[in-house]
Amino acid sequence: MGDGERLRRWSAAASGTVVDLLTLPGREAPVEADRSGTVTVLAESAKALRAASPLLALVQGAARSYVVAVAGRAAPELLQLPRHHVRGAAVVRAETRTLGKDASLRREVTVLLTSPVKVRDLVAVVLGGGIAPGGPPLGGLRVGVAGTDDGLLPWACGDPGATHLGAAPDDEAAVPSPDVDVVVTDGPLPLRMPAAVRVQGRAARPSWDDLLGLGRSQLEAWLADLDGASLLPPVDIRVLNPTGFRVDADGGVGEVVRTGPGRTVVTRGDRGPVRVDERVGLDERVVAAVRGLRLVTDAPAAHRGPVEHAAFLVDAAAAGLPVVTAEPPDLSTRALVGPQLAAVLRSTTAAGDLEDPLERELYCTALTRTALQQHGPRARWSGLTTRHGLLAPPRVSVVVATKRPHQLPAIRRQLAGQDWPDVEVVLGLHGFDRDHPEVVRFEQAFTGDLAVVPVGAERMFGEVLDELSARATGHYIAKMDDDDFYGVHHLTDLVHAAEHSGADLVGCGAEFVYLEEVDVTVRRQRAQGYRFVGQVPGAALMLAAETLRSVGGWRPVAHGLDTALARSVVSAGGSVYRTHGVGFVVFRGAQGHTWDPGVDYFLKGHEQHSGFAPPRGVLGAPPARTRPGTPADADT
């Protein structure tokens, strides 16, 4: 059963007012909501609902009773229940349930309110709108969509603050709405709006046949004018992200094929095909269907033209799908996806390159990182608008405390190697002074923003971190330890995880552990990442400074700060998310631990590698092993 047929059957079975997002675009008359009945909103996927949310401004009237139905089994975080109020109306009842099976499977959110509210306001809450951290994906940038081409809709990235402005303006002198910061249109650019993007509608995008029919000079001119920034919409990172990535996927090889006009299909061997929505592109249903595949092969011929091909590659990369191109991307596709993502795609063109699970995971994390860096909403919009300040990269303040002056050179190397563009370091000297020779050398050699804070040795570790965090000026606070090893993208990946998950506390998995006593690196808990959890390692966590303050800061204890912090966040109604563990190695010294179950605890049943064997990209040289019998200071 096709998506359209499925929604038509649901529409026929629903009572009251039905808002079908397949038929809403292009309507000559607005939909009138029945105030006394139930309004049912139907969408092919959570991504389609998010993309079309600006169109809900076309629905007039208000209602007390709502059903929002989305095909498939949308993840809970994509469809949220209203907690207390919607536009002043108290929530009487709100529940979510999964109905049907196979082709008729759908996730429904049912809401009953004390007084009527508009459809758009209700859906905005269901989509997770709000002003709290992790709220709207565009971070305060108000986008107006002017035009009827449904290819414009994904530019809103599901942000409930986006506004539909109706048809494209007829002339450049048109006055845009004062409620928007930037206009996306397929018509003339309004001269009175300094930030505007003209988008090529679907009908104007060339096919491969169109390009083959051009003369050489015309083709070269088209390539020279190609602007991926205004052709590909930003990725909706709340839907397309690596959550649910499977480290040990063994479902075989899939293939992207074309089965007819306007049909792109990902096949799954004997399990059948899953269709890609031509209007909104890759969505959560396709991602969930191919998560178990070891590999997905792709070729230009599977797509109508270069814009469609590039959009698929960007979306698949953001979702962390193991997509391998059967041939290197052509010139037009490379120009659209950008040189950085094209380079990652070119790095693996053979299926055999991903036979090793670790290499497959490293490749997929590189795809995701690059796609989010280049095509995520913040990066793309900050490059397209004049209001850079709204979507500038958030500052990350790293708090790190040490009792061991001899560890300062290693700390400096780890911090200096991070590739996030705006990092502040708040270094705590736990029990020694700023005039120590190692501190002097640290300050002379470190070129980034640095605050050095001496703290008395009698202070507990939680108190030390609280003082360091109070000195921090960043939007995020990240904690790092003085003897562990971090990848060059460690902070970048934590910021991406916070943005795409919307979680209040994020961290990476402590999968790799170097055991100094036996000179062995082990990998454990390899399938514990890319998901919401109850706790993350204290040596590799990050949260918004506002969130830390709201839960009362760090607990005044000497040990177990990560557990205490996670408990505070969860008890306050927050969430915790763990990203991948391939950019972090825990150093387990031979001596000096408050909790020591013995080395066999770490060796038993886990993957082992001789010596210091970190994943590719982790900073630092192999540590010098402590001589037997040499005392070691306790870790802070």
Secondary structure as GFF3:
##gff-version 3
##sequence-region A 1 636
A	DSSP	alpha_helix	3	13	.	.	.	ID=ss1
A	DSSP	beta_strand	17	20	.	.	.	ID=ss2
A	DSSP	beta_strand	31	32	.	.	.	ID=ss3
A	DSSP	beta_strand	38	43	.	.	.	ID=ss4
A	DSSP	alpha_helix	46	52	.	.	.	ID=ss5
A	DSSP	three_ten_helix	53	58	.	.	.	ID=ss6
A	DSSP	beta_strand	59	60	.	.	.	ID=ss7
A	DSSP	beta_strand	62	71	.	.	.	ID=ss8
A	DSSP	three_ten_helix	76	78	.	.	.	ID=ss9
A	DSSP	beta_strand	85	86	.	.	.	ID=ss10
A	DSSP	beta_strand	89	99	.	.	.	ID=ss11
A	DSSP	three_ten_helix	102	104	.	.	.	ID=ss12
A	DSSP	beta_strand	106	118	.	.	.	ID=ss13
A	DSSP	alpha_helix	119	126	.	.	.	ID=ss14
A	DSSP	beta_strand	143	146	.	.	.	ID=ss15
A	DSSP	three_ten_helix	150	156	.	.	.	ID=ss16
A	DSSP	beta_strand	163	164	.	.	.	ID=ss17
A	DSSP	beta_strand	182	185	.	.	.	ID=ss18
A	DSSP	beta_strand	196	198	.	.	.	ID=ss19
A	DSSP	three_ten_helix	202	204	.	.	.	ID=ss20
A	DSSP	alpha_helix	208	212	.	.	.	ID=ss21
A	DSSP	alpha_helix	216	225	.	.	.	ID=ss22
A	DSSP	three_ten_helix	228	230	.	.	.	ID=ss23
A	DSSP	beta_strand	253	260	.	.	.	ID=ss24
A	DSSP	beta_strand	263	267	.	.	.	ID=ss25
A	DSSP	three_ten_helix	269	271	.	.	.	ID=ss26
A	DSSP	beta_strand	273	276	.	.	.	ID=ss27
A	DSSP	alpha_helix	284	290	.	.	.	ID=ss28
A	DSSP	beta_strand	295	298	.	.	.	ID=ss29
A	DSSP	three_ten_helix	300	302	.	.	.	ID=ss30
A	DSSP	alpha_helix	306	318	.	.	.	ID=ss31
A	DSSP	beta_strand	323	325	.	.	.	ID=ss32
A	DSSP	alpha_helix	331	337	.	.	.	ID=ss33
A	DSSP	alpha_helix	339	346	.	.	.	ID=ss34
A	DSSP	three_ten_helix	351	354	.	.	.	ID=ss35
A	DSSP	alpha_helix	357	375	.	.	.	ID=ss36
A	DSSP	alpha_helix	377	384	.	.	.	ID=ss37
A	DSSP	three_ten_helix	388	391	.	.	.	ID=ss38
A	DSSP	beta_strand	396	402	.	.	.	ID=ss39
A	DSSP	three_ten_helix	405	407	.	.	.	ID=ss40
A	DSSP	alpha_helix	408	416	.	.	.	ID=ss41
A	DSSP	beta_strand	423	430	.	.	.	ID=ss42
A	DSSP	alpha_helix	437	445	.	.	.	ID=ss43
A	DSSP	beta_strand	449	455	.	.	.	ID=ss44
A	DSSP	alpha_helix	461	471	.	.	.	ID=ss45
A	DSSP	beta_strand	476	480	.	.	.	ID=ss46
A	DSSP	beta_strand	485	486	.	.	.	ID=ss47
A	DSSP	alpha_helix	490	501	.	.	.	ID=ss48
A	DSSP	beta_strand	505	508	.	.	.	ID=ss49
A	DSSP	beta_strand	512	515	.	.	.	ID=ss50
A	DSSP	beta_strand	520	523	.	.	.	ID=ss51
A	DSSP	beta_strand	531	533	.	.	.	ID=ss52
A	DSSP	beta_strand	540	544	.	.	.	ID=ss53
A	DSSP	alpha_helix	545	550	.	.	.	ID=ss54
A	DSSP	alpha_helix	561	571	.	.	.	ID=ss55
A	DSSP	beta_strand	576	579	.	.	.	ID=ss56
A	DSSP	beta_strand	584	588	.	.	.	ID=ss57
A	DSSP	alpha_helix	599	603	.	.	.	ID=ss58
A	DSSP	beta_strand	607	610	.	.	.	ID=ss59
###
